[in-house]
Each structure stands twice: as structure tokens, then as C-alpha cells.
Amino acid sequence: QVQLVESGGGLVQAGGSLRLSCAASGRSLHMGWFRQAPGKEREFVAGITWPVLSTYYGDSVKGRFTISRDNAKNTVYLQMNNLKPEDTAVYYCAAGSRTISVYSPNYWGQGTQVTVSS
């Protein structure tokens, strides 16, 4: 069983930055982030593969967000820069045995709120 624990959400002004963290217990997997804003469907944000550390992003965050991974800590980070009000959402860490943007993740974190004020 894999458990995912997120941290790092909060309130920030537009143009600011936040960094989310997701610590995973258990074996190493493909990992990444999704988000869901009120009244909207869950949206893929970013992913990083395992063991080859390839990264990929949703179109709405390309050039602003960066995903990275600390293998020793089995932790994934999402650096979010130039945040916009439309980035406001609950952000969920996800992990799976296959690429999470294509296949449904096997595991989900509890979610962390990110609010961007204008």
C-alpha cells in the first residue's frame, strides 16, 4: 500500500509562488499532480515518470510550473511560479504504476488548497 502526504498549499497573491510537496511511502511509482476547482472537473497538472525521470505538463501550466523528484526521500515537488487566480484549486498528489496523465492513478493524496488572490 502506498500513502501520499501533501503539504505546501496556501494563499498567495497573483504573480507569486508556492511549492507543493508530496511524500510517498512504499515503492517508487510514476507520480504527479492534479487539481480541481469548484464546479470543474479534475485536471491534470504535471507528472514525472519512474525510473526514467521524464516530466510532462498540462497546457495551462507549461512554462510556469516545474515538477521534480527527490528519489532518496521518495518525494515529489511542484514549484508553481507566476500564479494566476485561475490556478486556485485543491491540488492532489497522485501515483501509479503507469503514466498518470494517460492511465488513472492507483493512489491519491488528501489534497491541499491553493488560493491565488487577484
C-alpha positions in Angstrom: 0.0 0.0 0.0 1.3 3.5 -0.9 0.4 6.6 1.1 0.8 10.1 -0.2 1.1 13.1 2.1 0.9 16.6 0.6 2.0 19.9 2.1 2.7 23.4 1.0 -0.6 24.8 -0.1 -1.9 28.3 1.0 -2.9 31.8 0.0 -0.8 33.8 -2.4 -1.2 36.9 -4.5 -1.3 36.8 -8.2 2.2 36.6 -9.6 3.6 34.9 -6.5 5.0 31.4 -6.0 4.3 28.3 -4.0 5.9 24.9 -3.7 3.9 21.8 -3.0 5.4 18.6 -1.7 4.2 15.0 -1.7 5.9 12.4 0.3 5.2 8.8 -0.7 5.6 5.7 1.5 6.2 2.4 -0.1 7.6 1.6 -3.5 8.6 4.1 -6.2 5.9 4.9 -8.8 5.1 7.3 -11.5 3.9 10.5 -9.7 2.3 13.8 -10.3 -0.3 16.4 -9.6 -3.9 17.0 -10.5 -6.2 19.9 -9.4 -9.9 20.5 -9.1 -11.5 23.9 -8.9 -15.1 24.4 -7.6 -17.6 23.3 -10.2 -15.0 22.0 -12.5 -13.6 18.6 -13.5 -10.3 17.3 -12.1 -7.5 18.5 -14.3 -4.0 17.0 -14.9 -1.3 19.4 -13.9 2.1 17.7 -14.1 3.8 14.3 -13.9 7.1 12.7 -13.6 7.9 9.1 -14.6 9.9 6.4 -12.8 12.7 5.2 -13.1 13.5 7.4 -16.1 12.7 10.9 -14.8 10.7 12.4 -17.7 8.4 15.3 -16.9 5.3 16.4 -18.6 2.7 19.2 -18.0 -0.8 20.3 -18.7 -1.1 23.1 -21.2 -2.4 25.6 -18.7 0.7 25.4 -16.6 3.6 24.9 -19.1 6.3 27.4 -18.5 5.1 28.4 -15.0 5.1 25.1 -13.1 8.0 22.7 -12.6 7.8 19.2 -11.2 10.8 17.5 -9.7 11.6 14.4 -7.6 14.0 13.6 -4.7 14.5 9.8 -5.0 16.2 9.5 -1.7 13.2 10.9 0.1 10.6 9.5 -2.4 9.1 12.9 -2.5 7.8 14.9 -5.5 7.7 18.7 -5.6 5.6 21.1 -7.7 7.2 24.6 -7.9 4.5 27.0 -9.0 5.5 30.4 -10.3 3.6 33.4 -11.7 0.4 32.1 -10.2 -2.9 33.3 -11.5 -6.3 33.4 -9.9 -7.4 30.6 -12.2 -4.8 28.4 -10.6 -7.0 28.4 -7.5 -8.0 24.8 -6.7 -7.4 21.8 -4.5 -4.3 20.1 -5.7 -4.0 16.4 -5.4 -0.8 14.3 -5.5 -1.2 11.1 -7.4 0.8 7.9 -8.0 0.5 4.9 -10.2 2.3 2.0 -11.9 1.8 3.7 -15.3 2.0 7.2 -16.7 -0.6 9.1 -14.7 -1.7 11.5 -17.4 -2.8 8.6 -19.5 -3.9 5.9 -17.0 -5.9 6.5 -13.8 -3.6 6.8 -10.8 -3.7 4.0 -8.3 -3.2 6.2 -5.3 -4.3 9.7 -4.3 -3.3 12.2 -1.6 -5.8 14.0 0.6 -5.5 17.3 -1.3 -4.1 20.7 -0.4 -5.8 24.0 -1.1 -4.1 26.7 -3.2 -5.8 30.1 -3.4 -4.5 32.9 -5.6 -5.9 36.3 -5.0 -6.1 39.0 -7.7 
